[in-house]
Amino acid sequence: MAEVYNGRYTAHVDGDFVVFLIGMRVNKPWKPHKWLPVAREMRPMLKTLFANPEKGMLGARFGWMGGPLVVQYWRNFADLDHFARSSAEPHRPAWQRYNKNVKSSGEVGIWHETFKVRAGEYECVYGNMPRVGLAAAAEHLAVGKKSDSAAQRIGAVVSGPGAEAEPGGPEGE
């Protein structure tokens, strides 16, 4: 059981970083010979990345979104792109096998989304939680009561009806 940190916490990353979501969906469950090899490809990639932090991945978490999902946090896009394209890394051969064995057949779907996050333009609040998400991949910091809103903390300009206060009072969450 993961340690729960009582109170409010946040996560901090120095500089820009990248959030990369990657997942798969089994479209034809009766064809495990097609989708099971695809599902097995992620483990060696993550094993390589966790064993070699100099490759740029800060951390990863597993989830489910219509199928298996991995949320990855990267130091920068160049490191992610290098890992994806280099023939010396496990991703490229896995991608080639996918294209050879599945490609557009429809048995299994794969997807990814990439987000570049600029320094200071993100917000994280964890209340009475173990280290999850960005807090598990980056610096995990306790925060005191703050009088600013989520929009102020993230540097967003908010105007219009209801912009004066956040639900829950001056502490925000």
C-alpha atoms as a printed R data frame, in Angstrom:
    type eleno elety resid chain resno       x       y       z
1   ATOM     1    CA   MET     A     1   0.000   0.000   0.000
2   ATOM     2    CA   ALA     A     2   1.415   3.362  -1.016
3   ATOM     3    CA   GLU     A     3   2.133   5.914   1.688
4   ATOM     4    CA   VAL     A     4  -0.590   8.561   1.985
5   ATOM     5    CA   TYR     A     5   0.610  12.133   2.493
6   ATOM     6    CA   ASN     A     6  -1.914  13.948   4.683
7   ATOM     7    CA   GLY     A     7  -2.625  17.528   3.726
8   ATOM     8    CA   ARG     A     8  -2.156  19.381   0.455
9   ATOM     9    CA   TYR     A     9   0.721  18.696  -1.878
10  ATOM    10    CA   THR     A    10   1.807  19.762  -5.312
11  ATOM    11    CA   ALA     A    11   4.392  18.697  -7.889
12  ATOM    12    CA   HIS     A    12   7.182  20.779  -9.353
13  ATOM    13    CA   VAL     A    13   9.309  20.323 -12.463
14  ATOM    14    CA   ASP     A    14  12.125  22.732 -13.304
15  ATOM    15    CA   GLY     A    15  11.538  24.026 -16.821
16  ATOM    16    CA   ASP     A    16   9.333  22.691 -19.602
17  ATOM    17    CA   PHE     A    17   8.338  19.033 -19.775
18  ATOM    18    CA   VAL     A    18   6.227  16.690 -21.916
19  ATOM    19    CA   VAL     A    19   3.233  14.534 -21.026
20  ATOM    20    CA   PHE     A    20   2.830  11.541 -23.332
21  ATOM    21    CA   LEU     A    21  -0.252   9.295 -23.240
22  ATOM    22    CA   ILE     A    22  -0.123   5.993 -25.091
23  ATOM    23    CA   GLY     A    23  -2.692   3.250 -25.195
24  ATOM    24    CA   MET     A    24  -4.190   0.380 -27.093
25  ATOM    25    CA   ARG     A    25  -7.637  -1.029 -27.652
26  ATOM    26    CA   VAL     A    26  -8.492  -4.635 -28.427
27  ATOM    27    CA   ASN     A    27 -11.013  -4.473 -31.271
28  ATOM    28    CA   LYS     A    28 -11.253  -8.222 -31.927
29  ATOM    29    CA   PRO     A    29 -10.821 -10.054 -28.614
30  ATOM    30    CA   TRP     A    30 -11.178 -13.436 -30.335
31  ATOM    31    CA   LYS     A    31  -7.810 -12.785 -32.055
32  ATOM    32    CA   PRO     A    32  -5.323 -12.789 -29.153
33  ATOM    33    CA   HIS     A    33  -2.551 -13.844 -31.546
34  ATOM    34    CA   LYS     A    34  -2.839 -10.314 -33.002
35  ATOM    35    CA   TRP     A    35  -3.355  -8.109 -29.941
36  ATOM    36    CA   LEU     A    36  -1.377  -9.967 -27.257
37  ATOM    37    CA   PRO     A    37   1.996  -9.342 -28.959
38  ATOM    38    CA   VAL     A    38   1.122  -5.629 -29.189
39  ATOM    39    CA   ALA     A    39   0.220  -5.558 -25.483
40  ATOM    40    CA   ARG     A    40   3.524  -7.206 -24.585
41  ATOM    41    CA   GLU     A    41   5.623  -4.590 -26.420
42  ATOM    42    CA   MET     A    42   5.265  -1.874 -23.775
43  ATOM    43    CA   ARG     A    43   6.991  -3.731 -20.939
44  ATOM    44    CA   PRO     A    44  10.490  -3.899 -22.502
45  ATOM    45    CA   MET     A    45  10.238  -0.243 -23.521
46  ATOM    46    CA   LEU     A    46   9.343   0.887 -19.998
47  ATOM    47    CA   LYS     A    47  11.940  -1.425 -18.474
48  ATOM    48    CA   THR     A    48  14.595   0.263 -20.633
49  ATOM    49    CA   LEU     A    49  13.354   3.737 -19.727
50  ATOM    50    CA   PHE     A    50  13.122   3.094 -15.975
51  ATOM    51    CA   ALA     A    51  16.612   1.553 -15.966
52  ATOM    52    CA   ASN     A    52  18.099   4.482 -17.927
53  ATOM    53    CA   PRO     A    53  16.790   7.828 -16.604
54  ATOM    54    CA   GLU     A    54  19.295   9.655 -18.824
55  ATOM    55    CA   LYS     A    55  16.990   8.780 -21.758
56  ATOM    56    CA   GLY     A    56  14.643  11.479 -20.455
57  ATOM    57    CA   MET     A    57  11.541   9.796 -19.074
58  ATOM    58    CA   LEU     A    58  10.776  11.221 -15.624
59  ATOM    59    CA   GLY     A    59   8.174   8.618 -14.697
60  ATOM    60    CA   ALA     A    60   5.142   6.672 -15.861
61  ATOM    61    CA   ARG     A    61   1.812   5.484 -14.511
62  ATOM    62    CA   PHE     A    62  -0.550   2.819 -15.789
63  ATOM    63    CA   GLY     A    63  -4.261   3.223 -16.278
64  ATOM    64    CA   TRP     A    64  -7.254   2.199 -18.338
65  ATOM    65    CA   MET     A    65  -9.053   4.236 -20.994
66  ATOM    66    CA   GLY     A    66 -10.947   1.831 -23.211
67  ATOM    67    CA   GLY     A    67  -7.868  -0.388 -22.923
68  ATOM    68    CA   PRO     A    68  -4.447  -0.219 -21.309
69  ATOM    69    CA   LEU     A    69  -2.965   3.257 -21.004
70  ATOM    70    CA   VAL     A    70   0.443   4.554 -19.932
71  ATOM    71    CA   VAL     A    71   0.890   8.180 -18.889
72  ATOM    72    CA   GLN     A    72   4.532   9.161 -19.283
73  ATOM    73    CA   TYR     A    73   6.304  12.319 -18.150
74  ATOM    74    CA   TRP     A    74   9.362  13.347 -20.180
75  ATOM    75    CA   ARG     A    75  12.060  15.948 -19.639
76  ATOM    76    CA   ASN     A    76  11.594  17.239 -23.216
77  ATOM    77    CA   PHE     A    77  10.188  16.355 -26.620
78  ATOM    78    CA   ALA     A    78  13.624  15.728 -28.165
79  ATOM    79    CA   ASP     A    79  14.253  12.828 -25.749
80  ATOM    80    CA   LEU     A    80  10.824  11.311 -26.433
81  ATOM    81    CA   ASP     A    81  11.272  11.677 -30.186
82  ATOM    82    CA   HIS     A    82  14.758  10.152 -30.086
83  ATOM    83    CA   PHE     A    83  13.470   7.159 -28.114
84  ATOM    84    CA   ALA     A    84  10.601   6.668 -30.576
85  ATOM    85    CA   ARG     A    85  12.700   6.903 -33.752
86  ATOM    86    CA   SER     A    86  16.084   5.412 -32.861
87  ATOM    87    CA   SER     A    87  16.727   1.906 -34.166
88  ATOM    88    CA   ALA     A    88  18.909   1.407 -31.067
89  ATOM    89    CA   GLU     A    89  15.855   1.734 -28.793
90  ATOM    90    CA   PRO     A    90  13.096  -0.881 -28.348
91  ATOM    91    CA   HIS     A    91  10.268   1.306 -29.688
92  ATOM    92    CA   ARG     A    92  11.259   1.351 -33.355
93  ATOM    93    CA   PRO     A    93  11.471  -2.437 -33.787
94  ATOM    94    CA   ALA     A    94   8.147  -2.779 -31.919
95  ATOM    95    CA   TRP     A    95   6.579  -0.236 -34.276
96  ATOM    96    CA   GLN     A    96   7.935  -2.136 -37.283
97  ATOM    97    CA   ARG     A    97   6.463  -5.401 -35.964
98  ATOM    98    CA   TYR     A    98   3.105  -3.684 -35.444
99  ATOM    99    CA   ASN     A    99   3.129  -2.368 -39.015
100 ATOM   100    CA   LYS     A   100   4.060  -5.799 -40.363
101 ATOM   101    CA   ASN     A   101   1.581  -7.847 -38.320
102 ATOM   102    CA   VAL     A   102  -1.393  -5.564 -37.629
103 ATOM   103    CA   LYS     A   103  -1.198  -2.122 -39.268
104 ATOM   104    CA   SER     A   104  -4.679  -1.342 -40.649
105 ATOM   105    CA   SER     A   105  -6.265  -4.784 -40.143
106 ATOM   106    CA   GLY     A   106  -8.453  -3.537 -37.302
107 ATOM   107    CA   GLU     A   107  -7.710  -6.276 -34.736
108 ATOM   108    CA   VAL     A   108  -6.037  -3.875 -32.343
109 ATOM   109    CA   GLY     A   109  -5.896  -0.105 -32.185
110 ATOM   110    CA   ILE     A   110  -3.124   2.037 -30.798
111 ATOM   111    CA   TRP     A   111  -3.102   5.727 -30.002
112 ATOM   112    CA   HIS     A   112  -0.994   8.409 -28.407
113 ATOM   113    CA   GLU     A   113  -1.236  12.062 -27.423
114 ATOM   114    CA   THR     A   114   1.704  14.359 -26.696
115 ATOM   115    CA   PHE     A   115   1.520  17.595 -24.707
116 ATOM   116    CA   LYS     A   116   4.365  20.053 -24.224
117 ATOM   117    CA   VAL     A   117   3.940  21.832 -20.901
118 ATOM   118    CA   ARG     A   118   5.702  25.144 -20.438
119 ATOM   119    CA   ALA     A   119   7.378  25.914 -17.138
120 ATOM   120    CA   GLY     A   120   4.891  27.173 -14.565
121 ATOM   121    CA   GLU     A   121   1.859  26.627 -16.808
122 ATOM   122    CA   TYR     A   122   0.436  23.635 -15.000
123 ATOM   123    CA   GLU     A   123  -1.222  23.017 -11.679
124 ATOM   124    CA   CYS     A   124  -1.272  19.957  -9.447
125 ATOM   125    CA   VAL     A   125  -3.054  19.548  -6.149
126 ATOM   126    CA   TYR     A   126  -3.032  16.294  -4.206
127 ATOM   127    CA   GLY     A   127  -5.055  16.148  -1.000
128 ATOM   128    CA   ASN     A   128  -4.474  13.195   1.330
129 ATOM   129    CA   MET     A   129  -3.034  11.124  -1.512
130 ATOM   130    CA   PRO     A   130  -0.046   8.915  -2.165
131 ATOM   131    CA   ARG     A   131   2.403  10.205  -4.780
132 ATOM   132    CA   VAL     A   132   0.555   9.769  -8.086
133 ATOM   133    CA   GLY     A   133   0.772  11.327 -11.527
134 ATOM   134    CA   LEU     A   134   3.286  14.128 -11.864
135 ATOM   135    CA   ALA     A   135   3.980  14.033  -8.111
136 ATOM   136    CA   ALA     A   136   5.358  10.495  -8.542
137 ATOM   137    CA   ALA     A   137   7.536  11.567 -11.480
138 ATOM   138    CA   ALA     A   138   8.756  14.920 -10.183
139 ATOM   139    CA   GLU     A   139   9.394  16.838  -6.994
140 ATOM   140    CA   HIS     A   140   6.579  16.335  -4.456
141 ATOM   141    CA   LEU     A   141   6.048  19.391  -2.244
142 ATOM   142    CA   ALA     A   142   3.784  20.161   0.684
143 ATOM   143    CA   VAL     A   143   1.804  23.391   0.302
144 ATOM   144    CA   GLY     A   144   0.211  25.563   2.922
145 ATOM   145    CA   LYS     A   145  -3.101  27.320   2.647
146 ATOM   146    CA   LYS     A   146  -3.084  29.639  -0.339
147 ATOM   147    CA   SER     A   147  -5.366  32.550  -0.996
148 ATOM   148    CA   ASP     A   148  -4.923  32.426  -4.763
149 ATOM   149    CA   SER     A   149  -7.157  30.504  -7.130
150 ATOM   150    CA   ALA     A   150  -6.274  27.656  -9.467
151 ATOM   151    CA   ALA     A   151  -6.345  30.159 -12.358
152 ATOM   152    CA   GLN     A   152  -3.861  32.406 -10.543
153 ATOM   153    CA   ARG     A   153  -1.570  29.494  -9.668
154 ATOM   154    CA   ILE     A   154  -1.457  28.344 -13.295
155 ATOM   155    CA   GLY     A   155  -1.030  31.868 -14.652
156 ATOM   156    CA   ALA     A   156  -4.343  31.933 -16.502
157 ATOM   157    CA   VAL     A   157  -6.369  35.087 -16.950
158 ATOM   158    CA   VAL     A   158  -9.994  34.432 -16.073
159 ATOM   159    CA   SER     A   159 -12.783  36.923 -16.601
160 ATOM   160    CA   GLY     A   160 -16.524  36.850 -16.714
161 ATOM   161    CA   PRO     A   161 -19.276  35.727 -14.338
162 ATOM   162    CA   GLY     A   162 -18.021  33.679 -11.430
163 ATOM   163    CA   ALA     A   163 -14.369  34.581 -12.013
164 ATOM   164    CA   GLU     A   164 -14.078  36.296  -8.636
165 ATOM   165    CA   ALA     A   165 -13.965  33.143  -6.511
166 ATOM   166    CA   GLU     A   166 -13.429  29.413  -6.749
167 ATOM   167    CA   PRO     A   167 -15.794  26.910  -5.190
168 ATOM   168    CA   GLY     A   168 -14.613  26.017  -1.717
169 ATOM   169    CA   GLY     A   169 -13.613  29.504  -0.675
170 ATOM   170    CA   PRO     A   170 -10.285  31.307  -0.763
171 ATOM   171    CA   GLU     A   171  -8.267  28.127  -0.297
172 ATOM   172    CA   GLY     A   172  -9.447  26.882  -3.723
173 ATOM   173    CA   GLU     A   173  -9.834  23.126  -3.476
